[in-house]
């Protein structure tokens, strides 16, 4: 950023501006010092809103430099208060003269968000005096406060979307912003860190966290426990499943995993993720072989793949047969006494309504801490008569746990908590209160099975989204969006929910102030719709709507997503001229507008994509000249991958092939292999063991090959994951891994 600021100041105070510190040093030393101070402050904080003067032909114009529409509005309001129409004219949409180096430099530096104040004749001194007062007040209140701080809820949602989009750097920055607010405890920050690392599938980093022992010993949110099971299974147990060696898995779990992480197995917390189910199947087989009922339930879990289900059944067959517990209240009490609350819950689930059963289920609900457990306990209490119900809910032992259960469900027996996504949306889009809407959505992402979103439910939700929604309902839906998308990615075949995914993309397209993560997720959704076979007219509409959104947000930070969109168009609809031409024109205009902010890897990919549609020269003409003073960039070095073996795994074969050709064209001495095999094979295992860089095009554990590749990689060379579906995401992952090596 310092280099960009220096280059900008050199251009702004160059030809076309009679105000320069060097020229003023003799003519007006005081003004020269004042101008030097303005420049020093800009170098110190280049992204802060700023005002700089220009004089030409005895006319003074002040340039307001901001970096977002909101910042521009706020600075304009402040300047109007100090200058107003008395001294000058504010031009909000200052036209850029391409031949004017000062104009071009200002708009480029400000991401297109610059404005001007044209000083009226004879008012230069008054304007400078008024702005000097403004600057003095800004010193008392730092300029960064011109931008309204994002509330914690907005930051948390952006963080969730960034993790969902696979944005490693972006999610790390957002986590830093969240921590800087001081509104979350150190413990909650660690919870978010675990969720981020697991969401990016950096599982070894999760298991190496110095705070891990403490986290395992305390009560955790369901999403955090799910992340820990994902990490533990990937690092310790996935290799045995890949080798189809159930006996060795049981031995390793008994001898290594359980002694090392006993606190993790206090409860499964109602989790339905595949790693939690498989890990608890191992735990049940080793620690509670008498719980045949629970082991059978795990082996038939709805959301396991067929190969995973067969593996769990193989584990069950290795357990020495013991006398199974018969479902009864006495057996449930015994299981709870042993600390096996998952088993106690199942054994008491269908019992007769008694005070003893209700008390046991309340205790199990607090220990298991899942929506299902709390719903079961709540029903058990309300099944009692008034006297017995009061006996439970007012006792010293159960009053506090009962209050917690009631809070989770709003305290209204006539309005039970939703048990599926349609129920959630019906409540969220209605006029009634739904205080725990976000908590339910967050839990549901890992606690509900795929039955919670059927095809008919999906259509019904689409109808709800197409109604006129209140501001509060729309906010609830948007806040829950990352959790719904995580759920769909975890358990659902997207083809069943094409209409819902289309409506969710429209929701993001219409957002007036989307975050960088929102736009990244939007492009992934558009990619899914293209891949699922959206009709030509809908493809054109999606790209046109994205171009309108891109023009509205108008910032270089969104350029990666725009490049990704062109790649998606070329991958899934290359012959469709409308989307292709629109996305290309959008990128050409953006590259011209933000030339100084386009990274070298972006230029490389832009030129490569443009070459496919005959526009390579148009992009090449925009690339800034490389001079002797330009810092070396390893990504633009053709030898950066020399001697490296790169493997790419993607089910979208055309995207993998394009990425391979790009690497071979742009880097010397690199070998690239691609694979789209759906199951484990000797060939895939060989790639996984020997490749210097292995890129996987999905972070979803739904694909058997994902777990297999992870289990075969050397511990010091974990695979890297592409954030999207196209070749650009694959390339970005390869280049990031190379840059970090």
N, C-alpha and C positions, 0 to 999 in steps of 0.2 A: 504493500500500500504506500510506503514511503516513496518508492520509485515512481509510482503513478502520480502521487501528489507533486513531486518535483517536476515531472514532465508537464503536468497540467499548469503549474505556476509559470513555468518557462514559456508555455504557449500563450497563456492568458496575458502575461505582462510582456509579450513580445511585440512583433509588428502588429499594428492596429490598435495599440494602447499607448497613449502618451504618458501614462502614469507608470513609472518604474522606479524602484528604489535607487538604482544607480543614477538615473537622470535627475532625481530629486535631491540627492545627497548634497549637491552644491547649491541648487536653486532654492530648495526649501527643506533644510535638514529635519525640522520638526515633523513635517509631513512624511518624509522618508522613514523616520523612526516609527511613526504611527503605522505606516504601511508594512514595515518589517514585522511589527508585532502581530498584525492581522495574519500575515503569512506564517509566522511561527505557530500561532494557535491552530491554523488549519493543518499544518504538518503534524502537530501534536495529536490532533483528533480529526482525521480526514473525513470521517463519516458523520461528523456533527454538522448541523445546519450552519451556513456561513453567508456573509455578504462581502463582495469585493467590488471595487470601483474600476471603471474604465472611462478614459477621456479621449475623445476624438473630435477634431474640428470644433474645439471650444464647447463641446457638449459632453456632459457627464452622465453616465448610465451605471447604475448599481445592479450587479447580478446576484440574485438569491440562489444559493446552491443547496438543494435538499436531495434526498434519495428515496422518497416515497410520496405518494399523493397526500397522505396524512401530514407528513412533515411540511410539505409545501403549503398546505392550507394553514397550518399553524404559524409558519413564519410570515406568510402574507398578512395574516391578521395582526401579528405583532408589528410589522412594518407600517401597516395602515394606521395603527394607533400613534406611531411616532412621526410619520411623514405625512400621510394623508394626501388628499387632493390639493392641499395648499402649496406644497413644495414640489410635488412630482406626480407622475402618472405610472401606476403599476400595471404592467402588462403580464397577465397570468400565462397566456399561451404565446410566449415570445417566438415568432417565426425564426427558424434557423436558416441563415444564409450559408450554403456550403462553401462559398468562396471566402467567408469571413472566419479567419482562424480563431478569433476570440470567441465568437458565437459557438463554433463547433467544439472548441475545447470545453466551454462551460456546460453545454448540453451533454457531452460525452461523460464528463466527470460526474455530473449529477444524474446519470442514468435517464436523461430526458426530462428531469423534474426541475429544471432551472426556470426562473422567471426574472423579469427586469423591472427596474424602477427608473424611468426617464426623468431626470431632474429638469424642472422648468428653468428658463433663462434667468440668471441672476440669483438663483436660490441655492447654489452649490454650498455656500458656507452654512446656510441654515440646515440643509439636509445633513451635512456632515456633523454639525453640532447635535442634531436630533438623534442621529444614529450613534454618535459617541455616547450619549446618555443611555441609549438602548444597550450598547456594549457593556457599559458600566454596570447596569442592572443585571445583565447576563453573567457578569463575573460574580455577582452575589448569589445568583442562582445558575448553576452550571448549565451550559447550553444543551446538554443531553436531555435535560428535563423538558425541552420543547416537545419531545416525543412522549406521548402518553404511554406509561409503562403498561405492558400487557398484564392482565390479571392472571393469577395463578392458574385458574381453571382453563384459560386459553392456552397457557404454556403447557399444561399437562396434556391437553388434547393434541397440540402440535407435536409434543414428544411422542405420543402414541402413534400418530400418523407417520412420523419420521421413522420409527422402528418398523412399522408396517411396510413402509416404502423401501426398507433396507438402507436408509441413509445413515451410514456410520458417523460421518463427520457432523452432519446436521443434528442427529440425536444426541451426540456428545455435547454440542454447543447448547442445545436446549436444556439438557440436564444441568449444565453449568448455570444457565439463566435461572432455572428453577431453584437451584441451591442458593444462588445469590439473593433471592427474595427473602431468605431467612424464615419463610413460613412453614417449612417442613422440617421435621426432626432429622437428626443424622441417621436414625434407623430407617425412616421412610426414604431418604436419599439412597441408602444402600439397597432397599427393595427395588427402587427404580433402576439402579445400576444393574442389578441381577436380571431384571426383565429386559433391559436393553441388550445386555450381552447374550442372553439366551435367544432373544428375538433375532439377533444377527447371527445366531448359531456359533458364537465364540465360546463354546462350552468349556474348553480348558481354562479360560480366564475365569469363568464362574467358579469352577472347582478349586482354583488357586487363590481366590479372594481371602485375604487375611482375616476378614470378619466372618468367614463361613461358619466356624464353630459356634459363634454367638447367634447367628441367624438360625441355625438348626435347632437351637435350644429354646427359642421363643415362638410365640404365636405369630403366624404369617398370613398375609392375604393369599387367597387361593391361586391367583395368577403367579405369585412368587413361588409357591410350592410347586406348581406345574413347571415353572422354569427350572427349578432345582432337579426335578425328576428328569426333565429333558436332558440336562447337562450330565447328571449321574449316569443315565442309561447310555448316552452317547460315548462317554469316556470309559466306563467300567464294563458295560454289558453288551453293547451292540455287536461287538466282534463275535461273541458266542452265537448270537442269533444269525449273523451272516454266515457262520460256519455250520449252522443247523446243529449245534452241539448243546442240547439242553442239559445233559448231565454235567458238562464242564461249567455251564452257567450256574447251576445249583451249587456246585462246589465253590466256585469263586464268590458267589453271594454269601454263602455260609462262612467262609474262611476270611474273606477280605472286606466285602461291602458292609455287611451288617455290623461287624465289630467296629468299623471305622465311622459309620454314620447311623448309629442306632436311633437318634432323635428324629431323623427324617421319617421314620416309619410309625410314628405315633398314630397317624391317621392318613388315609388317602384323601381326605377332605372332599369326598364326592367327585373327584376329578375324573373326566372321561377322556383325557388325552391318552394316546397309545402308549407313551413311555411310562405314564403313571400306572396304567393297567398292567403292563408287562412287568414292571418292577414290583408291584404289589402281588402279582401272581408268584414271583420268586419268593417274596417275603412270606406269604401265606404258606407256600410249600415247605419252607424251611422252619418258620417259627410256629405256625399253627396248622399242622397237617390235618388236625381233626375238623377244620372248617371246610369240609368238602362242599358245603352249600355255597360258600363265598368263592371258592376256587372255581367251581362250575360256572358261577355267574361271571367271573372274570374271563373265563375261556370262551364265553359266548357273547362278549361285549359287542355291542352293535357296530361300533366305529373302528374295529380292528380290520385290517386287510385280511383276506383269506389266508395268506401265508403267515401272518402274525397270529391268527386264531389257531392255526395248526401247531404253531410253536408253543403257545400257551397250553394247549391240550397235551403236547408232548411233555411239558413240565409236570402237568398234573399226573400223568401216567407213571412218572418216576417216584411219586410220593408213596412211602410205605403206607398201606391201608390201615387206618385207625378207625375206631368207632366214631362215626359222625354224630355231631350234636343234632338232636331233634329240636325243631323250632318250638320254643316254649319260653315263657317269661323267666322261668328258673334258669334255663340255659343262657338267656340274654343277660341276666344278672351276673352269672358266672363269667361270661365273656367280658363284661364291663369291669368286673373285679380284677380280671387278668390284664386290664388295660387295652383290650381288643374291642374298641368302640365301634369299628366298622362292622364286625361280626355281630355285636350286641344289637346294633340298629337293624340288621337284616333279620335276626332271630325274633325281635319284638315287633317287626313291621305289621304283621297281620294278626296280632293278638287281640283279645277281647278288651274293650275299654274299661280300664281300672285305674285307680289312683296310682298304684305301684308302677303300672306300665307308663302312664303319663310322666311320672317323675323320672323314670329311667330314660325315656326318650328326650326329655328336656336336658338331662345331663349329657346324653349322647350328642344332641344337637350342638351344645356348647363345645364339646370336645372335638367333634368332627368338623363343625363350622362350615356346613354347606347349605345351599338353599333347600335341597331335598330333605336334609335332616331337620332343618328348622320347620319346614312345612309339615313334616310328619309329626313333630312334637307339638306344633300348634294345633293340628287337627286332633291329636290325642287329648289335649287339654280341653278343647271345645266340645269333644264328644262326651265329656263328663257332665253330670248334673251341676246345677248352680252351686250347691254346697261343697261338693268335692272339688269343683274348679277353683273356688275361692280358697279351699284348703291348700291347694298346690301353689297358686299364684301369690298368696300372701305369706307363705312360710319364709322364714329367714334364709333357709337353704336354697329355695328356688325363686324367690322374688326377683333378684337381680338378673339371673339367667332368663327368666320369663320376660322381663322388661326389654332385654336385648333382642329376644325373638320378636316381640311385638313391634319394636322399632324397625326391624327389618321388613315388616309387612304393613307398616302404616297404622297398626293398632285397630283395624276395622275388620271384624269377622265377616261382614257382608261383602268385602272387597279383597279377596285373596290375592296374594302376589302372583304375577304372571308365571306360568310354567312353560311357556314357549314364546317364540319371537312374535307371533301374531298377537298374542295377549299383551306382550310388552308394547307393541306399536299401538294397539287399541287404547291402552291406558295413556301412553305418551302423547298421542295426538288428540286426546279428549280435553275437555275443559276442567276435569277434576285434577286435584293435586296428585303428584307422583314424586314425592321427595326423594325416594331412594332409587329413582330411575337409573341413574348412572351406575350405582353399586350393583343393581341387578344385572344390567347389561355387561358390566365388567366380569362378574362371576360367571354369567352364562356362557361367555366365550370359552370357558374350560370345563364347566360343570354340566352343560346340557349336551345330549346326544343329538345326532342328525335328525332324529324325529321331531326336534324342536323347530325345524324349518322344512316343512313339506312343500311340495310344488304348489298345492292349492293355497297354503299359507303365504307363499311368496307372491302369488297373484293378488291375494287380498291386501297384503302390505303395499303393493304398488298402487292399488286403488286408494288407500289411505294417504299415500304420499302425493297423489294428484289432486287431493282436496285442498281447499284454502286453509292453511295452517296458521295458527296464531304465532306470534313471535316467540313465546315461551315454548310452545310445542316444537317449533322448528329448531330452537336451540337445543332441546333435549335430544332430538333426532340427530343433529350434527355432532353433539358431544358423544353419542353412543356409536357413531359410525365406525370408528376404528375397531371397536369390540365386535360389532356385527361382521365386519370384513374379516377379522381374525377367525371368527367362528366358521364362516364360509370356507376360508382357506384351509381350515383344519379338517373339516369333516364332509364337505358337500361338493358334489360334482357341479361345477359352475353352469353346465349346460342346462340343468334343471331350473336355473334361476336367472335366465338371460334377461327377462323383462325387468326383474328387480334390480339387477346390476345396471341396466340401462337407466332406470330411474335414479339410482344412486349417483351415476355419472352426471346426470342432469342437475341433481342437487348441488354437486360441486361446481359445475359449469356456471351456475347462476349465483354463486357466492360473490358478494361484492368485495370482500377482503380476504381472499384465500392465502394461506401460508405456502411457503415453498414445499413443505411436505404434502399439503393438500393437493397441489398441482402434480406432484410426483405420483401420488396415489391415483389421481384422476387419469393420468396417462396410462398407468397399469390397467385401470378399469377399461379404458378405451381399447387397449391392446387385447384384453380378454374378449371384448365384444367383437373386435375384428376377427380374432381367432375362432370364435364360436360361429362365425359366418353371418355377421350383420349384412343386411341388404345394401346394395350400392347407394341408394338414396340416403339411408341412415348413416353410412360411412361419411358421405359428403357433409351431412348435417353435423355430425360430431366434430369433424375437422373445422368446419366453418365456425361452430360455436367455440371451439378452443381458440381459434384465431381471434375471435372477438374478446374472449377472456384475456388472452395474451396482450392484446392492445390496451385493455383496461388496466391490467396490473403493471405492465410496462417497466420491467426491471431486469437487469442482467442476471440476477439470481435465479431466474426461471429458465435460463437458456438451455440447461441440460435437459429439462423436460420437453422443450420444443424440439430439440435434436432427436430425442427418443421418439417423439411422435412421428417425425418424418421416417425414421427407421421402421416403425411399426407399419406405416402406410406401404413402404417398399417391401416389407416382409410379407404382408397379408393381402395387399391390394395394389401391387405395382402397376397394373394396367389401368387402374382407375384414375383418369387424368384429373378430375376435380380435386379430390383430397391431396393428390401428389403436388399439383401446381399451387394449391393454397398453402400447404405446409412449407413448400420450398420458398415461396414468396415471403412468407412470414419470417423465415430464418434469414433470408438475404437482407431484409430490412433491419432485423435485429443485429445481425453481424456488422452491418454498416454503422448502426447507431452506437454500438458498444465495442468498437474495434479494440480499444485499449484494455477492455476487461475480458476479452475472450481468451481463454487459456489455450496453451499450445495443443493439448490433447483434443480440445474442442475444434480447433482449426483443422487438425488432422482428420477427424471424423467427418466434419462438415465437407471437406474437399472430397473425401472418399464417397460419401453419400451423393454429393452433387454430381460426381462423375457418372453415376448410374443413370442420371436423367439429363446428361449433356450440359450441365451447368457448372462444371468444374472451374472454368475460366472466370465466371462471375464471382465465385468464392475466392479464387486465388488472387484476384485483383484487390481484394479487401485486406488480405493478410499483411500486417505491418512488416516493414523491412527488418531483417535481423542485422544488427550492427555489431561492431567489435565490443561495444559496451553492454550488449544484451547478455544478461546472466545465462550461464549454461543451464539447459533444461534436459534432464535425463530422458524425459518422455519423447523429446524431439530428436534424440540421438538414435540413429539407425542401429547402433551396436548395443543398445540397452538390453536386448534379449539374446545377444550372441551366445550360443552354446546352451540355451535354455530349451527344455522340453515342456511344452504347454499342452494340457489336455482340457477339452471343453465337453461338458455334458449338458445337453439340452434336448427336450422332446420336440422342439421346433427346429427341424433339421435345416431349413433354409437360413435361419438366423445363425446357427452354429457354422454353417458353410461360409456365410458372408464374413463372420468374425475371423475364421481361419484365413480366408483370402486376404483380408485387411492386414493381418499380422505378417503374412508372408510377403506382401507387397511393400510394407513400410519398415520392416526390421530384417536385418541380415543375420544369418546363422541361427535362426530359430526353427524348431520343428514343432508342428501342431497336429494333434490328432483330435478327432471329434467322435462322440458316441451318443446314441439316443436309445440305447438298450433299456428295456423296461425292467429287466431282472438282472441279478448278479450273473457274472460270467468270468471265465479265466482272463479273457481279453480286458474286461473292465477292471478286474483286480490288478492286472499288470500295469495298466495306465495309472491307477490310483497309487500304486506303490512306488512308481519310478518317476512320475512327472515332477518337474520343479515347481510348476504352478498348475493347480487343478481348479477349474472354475465350474461351478454348478449353477444352472439357470433357474433353480427354484430353491427357496428356503423351506419349502413345505415337506414335512415328514410323511405325507401321504404316499410319496413315491418310494418304493422299496429300494431303488438304486441310491437314493440320497443317503440313507442309513448305511448301506453297504459301502459306498465310497468313503464316507467318514470313518468307518471302522478299518479301512485298509490304508488310510493315509498315515505316514510317519508322524509321531507326536509333535515333532518340531515343525511340521509343514502341513497344518490343517488346510482343508479346501477353502476357497473363497467363493462368495455367493454373488451372483448377479441380481440386481435389484428389480429388473424388469424382464420382459419377454423377448426383446429384440437383440440384434447384434451389438448395438451401442452399449447396452448394459453389460454384455459379456466382455467387450473390449475395455470398458471402464474398470471392470474388476481385475482384468489381467494387468492393466497399466498401473492400477493402485497397488497391486501386489508387488509389481516390479519396482515401483517408486519407493515402497517401504522396505524392500529387501536390502 
